[in-house]
Amino acid sequence: GLMDRFRLTSLIPLELGEAVYGLQALAIFRYQLKSRVKIEMESMAYISQDSGLPLSSLTTRGDMIFRQKFPIEIKETPSILYDNEKILDDKDTSSFKQDVFDISKIVMERYTQRDFAAEYQPRYVSSTKALFSSSSPMPVSNASQQHYFNLTMIMDVPTQEICFIPTFSDVIKDAWIKYLSLFFLICILLRQLCSVVYSNQIVTTKVYMDVDMDHTRSMKY
């Protein structure tokens, strides 16, 4: 595969007096493999971060790792996986209005049950604390200026080995490369070895000849 990278930047507006002490973010995107294995599916990256102090920005960087429970069947046309099973549907959206922090229960459990999925594995997380005064625990902000929380997600897609079910042509090619070519090489070597051994009489040999007894008696008389 080819090395790829996604960079997601989100500016979240905050009202006067609002502060961010924790964050749960869910990024949904289209994931596609189009080399030997051709599949398309909806994937997501999930991060969660808590802080005892108010934050003004959060930056995370990690890898999007393709996870599979069994080999993929190869087809000529791309296979669209879980097309009828959206990660986030209207029912989930209505439930989020009641409990925003219910993502792990509703979405994550359902997503981790999939046989094929892309998972975000953070390698680095950095946050910037918001400015606040010593007399107030709330961040200092100018009423005439809009205050934002900056979220940056960097997702690297490294090269991976994908396990798939080989076709008949793949099996024949693999057998020719691994077994038949080795068989022909061994046959040639054995033939040359036998030729050297017998022509140079490296080992003791005995030759047996069939003799016609009637013909031998006629020659004596």
C-alpha positions in Angstrom: 0.0 0.0 0.0 0.9 3.7 -0.1 1.6 5.8 2.9 -1.2 8.3 3.4 -2.0 10.9 6.0 -5.1 12.9 7.1 -5.2 16.1 9.0 -8.4 17.2 10.6 -8.6 20.7 12.2 -11.8 21.8 14.0 -12.4 25.2 15.7 -15.2 24.9 18.3 -16.7 28.3 19.3 -17.1 28.9 23.0 -19.5 31.2 24.7 -18.3 33.8 27.2 -17.4 32.0 30.4 -17.4 28.5 28.8 -14.3 26.3 29.3 -13.3 22.9 28.0 -12.1 20.4 30.6 -12.7 17.2 28.6 -13.2 16.1 25.1 -14.6 13.2 23.2 -14.3 13.4 19.4 -15.5 11.0 16.7 -14.3 11.4 13.1 -16.2 9.4 10.5 -14.7 9.0 7.0 -14.6 6.7 4.0 -11.9 4.0 4.1 -10.9 2.3 0.8 -8.5 -0.4 -0.3 -8.0 -0.6 -4.0 -4.9 -2.6 -4.8 -5.1 -6.4 -4.7 -8.0 -6.3 -2.2 -10.8 -4.0 -3.2 -13.1 -2.9 -0.4 -14.9 0.2 0.7 -16.4 0.9 4.1 -17.3 3.6 6.6 -14.6 4.0 9.3 -14.1 6.2 12.3 -11.4 7.6 14.6 -12.2 8.2 18.3 -10.3 10.1 20.9 -11.0 11.0 24.5 -9.1 13.4 26.8 -9.7 14.8 30.2 -7.9 17.6 32.1 -8.1 19.2 35.5 -7.5 22.6 33.9 -9.3 24.3 31.1 -7.9 23.6 27.7 -7.6 25.9 24.7 -6.3 23.3 22.2 -5.7 19.6 21.8 -3.4 17.9 19.2 -3.2 14.2 18.7 -1.3 12.1 16.2 -1.7 8.3 15.6 -2.1 5.5 13.1 -5.1 4.2 11.4 -4.7 0.4 11.6 -6.8 -1.9 9.5 -8.2 -4.8 11.7 -9.6 -8.0 10.3 -10.9 -11.2 12.0 -10.6 -13.5 8.9 -9.2 -13.3 5.4 -11.0 -11.1 2.8 -12.4 -12.7 -0.4 -11.0 -11.2 -3.6 -13.5 -9.9 -6.1 -13.2 -8.0 -9.4 -15.4 -5.1 -8.3 -15.0 -3.3 -5.0 -17.0 -4.7 -2.1 -18.9 -2.1 0.0 -18.9 -3.4 3.5 -21.6 -2.5 6.1 -23.4 -0.2 3.6 -26.7 -0.7 5.5 -25.0 -0.3 8.9 -24.1 3.3 9.4 -21.8 4.2 12.2 -23.9 7.1 13.2 -27.6 7.1 12.3 -30.6 9.2 13.1 -31.4 7.2 16.2 -28.0 7.7 17.7 -28.2 11.4 16.9 -31.4 11.7 18.8 -30.0 9.9 21.8 -26.9 12.1 21.8 -29.1 15.1 22.4 -30.0 13.6 25.8 -26.6 12.3 26.7 -23.6 13.5 24.7 -21.1 11.3 26.5 -22.9 8.1 25.6 -20.7 7.6 22.5 -18.7 4.7 23.8 -21.9 2.8 24.8 -23.9 3.3 21.6 -21.2 3.6 18.8 -18.0 2.1 20.1 -19.5 -1.2 21.2 -21.2 -1.6 17.8 -18.2 -0.6 15.8 -15.8 -3.0 17.7 -18.1 -5.9 16.8 -17.3 -5.6 13.1 -15.2 -8.2 11.4 -13.4 -5.5 9.4 -12.6 -2.1 10.7 -10.0 0.7 10.9 -8.9 1.7 14.4 -7.2 4.9 15.4 -4.2 4.3 17.7 -2.9 7.6 19.1 0.9 7.8 19.5 1.1 11.4 20.7 -1.3 13.7 22.5 -0.5 17.4 23.4 -2.8 20.0 24.9 -2.5 23.7 25.6 -3.9 25.1 28.8 -6.2 28.1 28.6 -5.2 31.4 30.2 -7.1 32.1 33.4 -6.7 34.6 36.2 -5.7 33.9 39.7 -9.0 35.1 41.1 -11.2 33.1 38.8 -11.0 29.5 37.6 -12.6 30.5 34.3 -10.5 31.3 31.2 -9.7 34.9 30.5 -11.3 36.0 27.3 -12.1 39.3 25.6 -15.8 39.9 25.3 -15.4 41.6 22.0 -13.4 38.6 20.5 -14.8 35.1 19.8 -13.2 32.4 21.8 -12.4 29.0 20.2 -11.2 25.6 21.2 -8.8 24.2 18.6 -8.8 20.4 17.9 -6.2 18.9 15.5 -6.2 15.2 14.6 -3.3 13.8 12.5 -4.0 10.3 11.2 -1.2 8.4 9.5 -2.2 5.3 7.3 0.9 3.1 7.3 1.6 0.2 5.0 0.1 -3.1 6.2 -0.1 -6.7 5.3 -3.7 -7.6 4.3 -4.7 -11.3 4.7 -6.9 -12.5 1.8 -8.2 -15.7 0.2 -6.2 -16.4 -2.9 -7.8 -17.2 -6.2 -7.1 -20.3 -8.3 -4.7 -18.4 -10.5 -2.8 -17.2 -7.4 -2.6 -20.8 -6.1 -1.2 -22.0 -9.4 1.3 -19.2 -9.6 2.4 -19.8 -6.1 2.8 -23.6 -6.7 4.8 -23.0 -9.8 7.2 -20.5 -8.1 7.7 -22.5 -4.9 7.4 -26.2 -5.9 7.6 -26.9 -9.7 10.6 -24.6 -10.2 12.4 -26.3 -7.2 11.5 -29.8 -8.6 13.0 -29.0 -12.0 16.2 -27.7 -10.3 16.5 -30.8 -8.2 16.0 -33.1 -11.2 18.7 -31.3 -13.2 21.2 -31.5 -10.2 20.4 -35.2 -9.7 20.9 -36.0 -13.3 24.2 -34.3 -13.4 25.3 -36.0 -10.2 24.4 -39.4 -11.5 26.2 -38.8 -14.8 29.4 -37.9 -12.9 29.1 -40.8 -10.5 28.6 -43.5 -13.2 30.9 -42.1 -15.9 33.9 -41.7 -13.6 33.2 -45.0 -11.7 33.2 -43.3 -8.3 31.3 -46.2 -6.8 31.7 -49.9 -7.5 29.1 -51.2 -10.0 28.2 -54.6 -11.3 26.6 -55.3 -14.7 24.4 -58.3 -15.2 23.8 -59.7 -18.8 21.2 -62.2 -19.9 22.9 -65.1 -21.8 21.0 -67.4 -24.1 22.0 -71.0 -23.0 20.9 -72.7 -26.2 23.0 -70.4 -28.3 26.0 -71.0 -26.0 25.7 -74.9 -26.4 25.5 -74.6 -30.2 28.7 -72.6 -30.2 30.5 -75.3 -28.2 29.6 -78.1 -30.6 
